[in-house]
Amino acid sequence: MRRDTRPYFIRRLRDSFSKWQVRQFLEPQFDSVGPGLDVAYPQGVELWGANIHAGSHLHLRAAKGNMIRLATWDSGDRVGEIHIGDFVLISPGNQIIASERITIGSNTMIASGCYISDSDWHDTYDRTAEQDKHAPVTFEENVWIGSRVIVGKGVTIGKNSIIGAGAVVTRDIPANVIAAGNPAKVIKELDPDREFRLRSDMLGDSEALYHEIDKLSRYLLRHNTLFTWVRSLIKPTRRD
């Protein structure tokens, strides 16, 4: 489709149903979650295991064929933990899997298709056991992870830093830099004295933002009718 052919009331019904799905099925799976949880395509989000915590205004953007998976592992002597801060964005196709502890700082953005794990899951010589191949992963505040990045065990990524698309991060990345490559290395330093505009600056007044988006949707969909929407589902044209 080239545009959204739904009438406004169908859009509202869809949004209401999605919010019900989130309240009914997703929120209870978190050990704790703050207000403002916003999920696109809730059926594409999977939580597995205990000790999964999230702050306020977590945005999970799953899509058909690109699910988001947050999982913790119970090894018998410990249970992994995932701690997500406020105003975090997690895009389609992400897997975040904790054997020990993964911490994602507030205002972090994680682009599509990333794999983040604090464990190798198998020992080099004993392929049947994890052994000591695990160490906590930490993203400090306002980190930006590009598409299809892999982050391995024991890594800390410093505040405001950016990881370029396709990078493999095996060692700590300092604050206020851009890193890229396999293995990821610093390629540029950011100016720490420049002011960063954060997701919390945009989403802080979420109620007002919701009303503005709703007004925009009502305007953009004003010419759509139930008939044209049904027709576009059955027999779409180039206009659709």
N, C-alpha and C positions, 0 to 999 in steps of 0.2 A: 504494500500500500504506500502511496505517496503522501497521504495525509490522514488525519483522524476523521473518519466519516460518521462517528457516533454522534447522536444528539446529546445535548448537555445532560439531560436527566439520566441517560444510560451511563454516561461518564460518572455521575454522582453515585448511581447505584453500584457500579463497579468498585469505586473507591470505598464506599461504605462496607461492601462485602469483604474487601481486602483487609480493612481495619478490623472487622470481626474475626477474620481468620487469624490475624496477628494476636489479638487478645486471647482468643480461644485456644490456639495451638502453639504459638511461638513463645509468648511471654512466660508461660508456666515452665518452659524448658530452661530458662536462665535461672541461675541461683539468685541473681539480683539484676535488675535492669531499671534504668532511670526513665523518666517521662520522655515522650516525644519519639519513641521507637517508630521508624518509618521504613516500611519494607515494600519493595517492588517485587511482584511475583512471589508471594509467601510460600507457595508450594515448592519453590526452588531453593529453599533455605533448609539446611539440615543441621541440627544441634545434636551432638552425641557425647554423653558422659557428664560428669558432675563438675562443679567449680568453674562454671562459665559465667562471668560477671561483665556487665556493661553499664556505662554511665548514661547520661541524658543525650537525647537526639542522635542516637545511632542510626545511620542510614545504611541499609542493606539493599543492594541493587542486583538481585538475581535476575536471570532471564531464562527462557526456554533453552535447554541444552547447555546452560552455563550456570550451574547451581553454586551456591556458597555453602561451604562445610566448615563448621566450627566443632572441633572434637578434642576430647581429653582422654588420656590413656590411663587405666588403672593397672599398674605393674604388680600389684600385690603388696608392696611396701610403701608405695606412695601413689597419689592420684594427681595427674597433671592439672594445671590451672591456666585459664585464659582471663586476663583482665583488660578490658577495653575502656578507654577514657570517654570524655564528653565530645560530642560533635565529630565523631569519626565516620568516615565514608569507606565502605567496603564494596567493591564493584563486582560484576559477574565473574564466575569461574574461579573464585579464590578458595584455597584450602588452608586453614590455619589449625595445626594439629600439635597439641602439647603433651609431652611426657612429663615435663617438670613445671615450667612456668613461662608463659608468653605474656608480655605486657605491652600494650599499644597505647601510647600517650594521646592526650586530647588533641583534637584538630588534625589528626593524621588522615591522609588520603591514600588508599590502596587501590591501584588501578586493576584492570581485568587480568585474570589468569595467573595470579601469583601463588606460590607455594611457600608457606612459612612454617618451619618446624624446628623444635628445640632438641631433636634427637636424630641419630642416624638409624635407629630402630634395630640394627643388627651389628654385632661386633665384627671386626675385620676377619678374625679367624674362627670365631664361633658364630656361624650364621643363624643359629637357633635362639640367640639371646642378645639383648640390648647391651648388657654389661655396663660400662661407664660411658657410653657414647651419647651422653645427654648433658645439656647445660642451658640455663635460662636465656631467652631472647628478649631484648628490650628495645622498643621504639620510643624515643623521647618525644616531647610535644612537637606538633606541626611538621611531622615527617611526611614526605611524599614519595610513595613507592610506584615506579612506572610499571607498565604492562609486562607480564610474564617474568617477573623477577623471582628468583629463588633465594631465600634467606635461610641459612643453616644455623646449627646449634651454637650457643655461646656468643652470639653477635649482639652488640649494642650499636644502634644508629642514633647519632646525636641530634639534638634539637634543630629544627628547620632544614635538615639536610634532605637532599633529593637523590633517589637512586634511579638511574637511567633504565629504560626498557631493556629487558632481556638480561640484565646483570645477574651474576651469581655472587652473593655476599657471603664470604666465609670468615671475614675478620671485622673487627670494630670499624665503624665509620665515624669520624668526629663530627661535631656540630658545625652547622653553617657551611656545608660544602655540597658539591655535586659529585657523585661517584658513578662510575659505569664500568662495564667490561666483565670478563670472566678470567680470573677473579676480579671483583669490583675494586677499583682504585680511584682515588680522588683525582678529578680532572679540572676542577674549578673551585675557587673559594667564593662564598657569598659575603656580602657586606653586612656584618651583624648590626651595624648602626642604622641601617635602613629599616623602616617600619614594615612589618609583615601584616597584611590583611588576612585575618583568620576566618575559618568557617564559622566560628562562634560570633564573629562580627556580623555576618550575613544572616545567621539563623537564630540569633539571640532572642529576638522578638518573634517567635515561631507563629504565634497566633495571627499577628499582623501579616506576616509573610504568607500564611495559608490563605487569608482572605484576598490578598493581592493575586495569588495564583488562581484562586477560584474565579475572581472577576475576569482575569485574562482568559481562562478556559471558557467561561460563559460567552465572552466576546468572540473568540476564535471559532466556536462551534455554533454560533447563532443561526447560521443558515442550514445546518444539518437537520434532516427529518428522519423519522423512524423508517419511512419508505426507502429513502436513498441509502440509509445504513444497511437495511436488509438486502436491498438490491446489490450493494457492493460486496456483501458476503457471498451471494449466490452467483452473480455475474459481474465481476469487477471490470471497469473500463480504465482507460489511461487517465481519466479525471480522478480516479480513486487512488 
